[in-house]
Amino acid sequence: MIFVDTSAFYAVLDRDDAVHEPARATWATRVADPETFTLVTSNYVLAESCALIQARLGMEAVRVFHEAVLPVVQVHWITPDDHRLATHALLTANRRGLSLVDCTSFQIMRRLGLRRAFAFDQHFAEQGFELLPG
């Protein structure tokens, strides 16, 4: 299983994003073989991604996100314990650039035993996760 972050969803959809091409290539490789690679994300990442896509790319891109991208992704819901632990991690880290959504992503990845993230956010690497594309 591979966790998908907002940074990857956005890069896949935005042709002007600096990492659009590697994002599209990675997406095509993973989606082309759903038997081998299960893509997962969290409900917090979905909310963050939808807001970012709507603000920067518009409603048509939100529609594409929901109709073409999300059907191949399993959504795992953040539990109250995940939220509590992520909030604790955020406050302990005491870093302005680290978000609660990032911390919930790390928490859910640990809970699910995931090691790989399709992400362009270096916070995942700092936490010891393998980034795709790598």
Buried (B, 14 or more C-beta within 10 A) or exposed (E): BBBBBBBBBBBBBBEEBEBBEBBBEBBEEBBEEEEEBEBBBBEBBBEBBBEBBEEEBEEEBBEBBEEEBBEBBEEBEBEEEBBEBBBEBBEEBEEEEBBBBBBBBBBBBBBEEBEBBBBBBEBBEEBEBEBBBE
